Amino acid sequence: MTNEEHAKECQEQLKKLKGKKVIDCSFRAYDNNCWRLYIVTDDGKLVMTFCPDWSCPVVEHHEAHHDEDPE
C-alpha cells in the first residue's frame, strides 16, 4: 500500500467522528515507544494506536462504554 493509500485510509477512519459529540479523550504512552489516543463519543470509542515504524495508525472502533477506563 502506498503512502497516499495509507493517508486516505486514515482519513476515512477519522471521518467516522463527524457528527458525533466528543465526550472525553485521553492519551497513553507505552514502553515500546508507541502510544494510544482514546476518543470517547456519544456513540462509542475510537482508539488510534501509533508506533514510529508504522506508516499509519491502527484504528479500532468500540461501541459506547462510557463508564470504562481506557485499556
C-alpha positions as CSV (number, residue, x, y, z in Angstrom):
1,M,0.0,0.0,0.0
2,T,1.4,3.4,-0.9
3,N,1.7,6.3,1.5
4,E,-1.2,8.1,-0.3
5,E,-3.4,5.0,0.2
6,H,-2.4,4.8,3.9
7,A,-3.3,8.5,4.3
8,K,-6.6,8.0,2.6
9,E,-7.4,5.0,4.9
10,C,-6.5,7.1,8.0
11,Q,-8.7,10.0,6.8
12,E,-11.6,7.7,6.2
13,Q,-11.3,6.4,9.8
14,L,-11.2,10.0,11.2
15,K,-14.3,10.9,9.2
16,K,-16.3,8.5,11.3
17,L,-16.0,11.1,14.1
18,K,-18.0,13.6,12.0
19,G,-21.4,14.5,13.6
20,K,-20.6,12.8,16.9
21,K,-20.2,14.6,20.1
22,V,-16.8,14.1,21.7
23,I,-17.3,13.4,25.4
24,D,-13.7,12.7,26.5
25,C,-10.3,12.0,25.2
26,S,-7.1,10.7,26.7
27,F,-3.6,9.7,25.7
28,R,-1.4,6.9,26.9
29,A,2.3,6.2,26.1
30,Y,3.7,2.6,26.2
31,D,7.2,1.3,26.9
32,N,7.6,0.1,23.3
33,N,7.6,3.7,22.1
34,C,4.0,3.5,20.9
35,W,1.0,5.5,22.1
36,R,-2.7,5.4,22.0
37,L,-5.2,8.2,21.6
38,Y,-8.7,7.4,23.1
39,I,-11.6,9.5,21.8
40,V,-14.9,8.8,23.5
41,T,-18.0,10.0,21.7
42,D,-21.7,9.8,22.3
43,D,-21.8,6.8,20.0
44,G,-18.7,4.8,21.1
45,K,-14.9,5.0,21.4
46,L,-12.3,5.4,18.7
47,V,-8.8,4.2,19.7
48,M,-5.9,5.2,17.5
49,T,-2.6,3.4,18.1
50,F,0.6,5.0,16.7
51,C,4.1,3.5,16.6
52,P,7.1,5.1,15.0
53,D,7.7,2.4,12.4
54,W,4.1,2.3,11.2
55,S,3.1,4.4,8.3
56,C,-0.5,4.7,9.5
57,P,-2.1,4.3,12.9
58,V,-4.2,1.3,13.7
59,V,-7.7,2.4,14.4
60,E,-10.3,0.5,16.5
61,H,-14.0,1.4,16.9
62,H,-15.8,0.3,20.0
63,E,-19.5,0.5,20.9
64,A,-20.4,3.0,23.6
65,H,-19.0,2.0,27.0
66,H,-18.6,5.4,28.7
67,D,-18.0,4.1,32.2
68,E,-14.9,2.1,31.3
69,D,-11.4,3.5,31.7
70,P,-9.1,3.4,28.6
71,E,-7.4,0.0,28.2
